Amino acid sequence: MRGALVADGVAGFFGVPYARAPFGAFRFRAPEPVEPWEGVRKATEFGPTAPKRPYAPPLDALLPDPVVEGDECLNVNVWAPWGAQAGPAGRAVMVWIHGGSLIHGSNAVPVYDGTAFARDGVVLVSVNYRLGVEGFGVFPDAPANLGLRDQIAALTWVRENIAAFGGDPERVTVFGESAGAISIAALLASPLARGLFRRAVVQSGAPMALPRERARRTTAAVAKRLGIPATAEAFAAVDRERLLTAQTEVTAKGSPLTGSGHAFQIVVDGEVLPRDPAEALTAGRAEGPGVASGEVDLLLGTTSEEYRLWFVPSGLVERLSSPALRLALWKTRVPSRTARVYRANRPLARPGEILGALATDKLLRVPLNGIADARLGSGAAGRTFLYEFGWPSPVLGLGACHALELGFVFDTLDIPETRAMTGPDAPRELAAAMHAAWVAFATEGDPGWRAWDAERPVMAFGPGRPALVMAPREDERRAWDG
């Protein structure tokens, strides 16, 4: 295989297939081993991306989502230190699983460039997996969770092949954001992922999966729009562009923050996922990699204003009225006492900001705190670390919104695609600190601050310098108890 020297001391190998192209007879089937090739394979350009449509305006300007045409969409990119000895065991490996509501994203997104990780001694692998109805449709005649199965196949490829790139298959950290983080929570609870990674980073995504009957509603809605039976056989006969159009129309009003509308979800299918990962992880009995998920070191966290990515560009912060807020709280079953605490702590906040803060904590911060508490209470061997990203972007008033931390984690602040969200003056020292913490966690199992304990330590990455904070906004977290 021939890669490319992408920076001084860093080599890249792009578009490397880890499974057979999921087209033709292999569409809507579990991933199968890739066919061997003869000679030297060129791996100098990104491989095809899974079939998808770009984000709708105005998010398309903030979240670049390139499309690379072609069939071999089940591929990985590898960035590796080159020219220096790795030691007898090899280097730590990090495997990136992208987000995008399970319908967007790829390993070709420029923000996810792995050069900085390889520069700092880590072998970085980024993964493509099937999206939308082809990856997470629920059918009576096809396996469920095909996109999750793709991720497991990619991790299997890493275990079997990463030594050739200088990586240590026994020191693999899987990390992901949003839908990628939700996927990792499912992998922690999956017996099929056992032994495939040692550590995990869950960024802005909590465990989430639906029973088969509930999850199939989105597939059924797409089938109805297409006028076909909700079977894999019928979907396979539909032109892909027509299918993507129907899928986009059905999911257009879905919100990943509030859970409203149709959206594709991971499924409790009895095979990849024997039980709801939220129940499994908080019960401390999940079947996961190694002996048990309790032995996996975890780094968990959120941004402090996740909601602003959806509420600000859409205008919801500005237009939501007090009566509409009360109705939304009633529909989402937010306890009155909880809402009162948030209002009291934000006397000048608009109704949309109150709703957003409540949604952020209910769907992300509180569940991740619950996992940390459960692991502490069960005596899990693996350590747990929590962080919060709080640097506010000046762009469009996005604040410390969902996905803003990505350019800091990957140390890619200088590229235009990152600056679309951060602006030109994002603090480099904060990116250096956050990136270094992720590297340290992958290499040593310790990001550089206190592990979770009864005092609830959280590393705050901004505003200002990184600082360890004990039990931030504890009154609000406690307001959800009971």
GIRAGI-V816456 format. One record per helix or strand of 3 or more residues. SS is the DSSP state (A for helix, B for strand). FROM is the first residue (numbers start at 0). TO is the last residue. If there is no record, write none. Layout:
ss from to
SS FROM TO
SS FROM TO
This chain:
ss from to
B 3 6
B 9 16
A 23 25
A 58 61
B 74 80
B 90 96
A 109 111
A 114 118
B 122 126
A 131 135
A 145 164
B 166 176
A 178 187
A 190 192
B 198 202
A 211 225
A 231 235
A 239 250
A 276 282
A 292 294
B 296 302
A 307 310
A 315 318
A 321 330
A 335 344
A 350 377
B 383 388
A 394 396
A 405 408
A 415 421
A 427 443
B 456 460
B 466 469
A 473 477
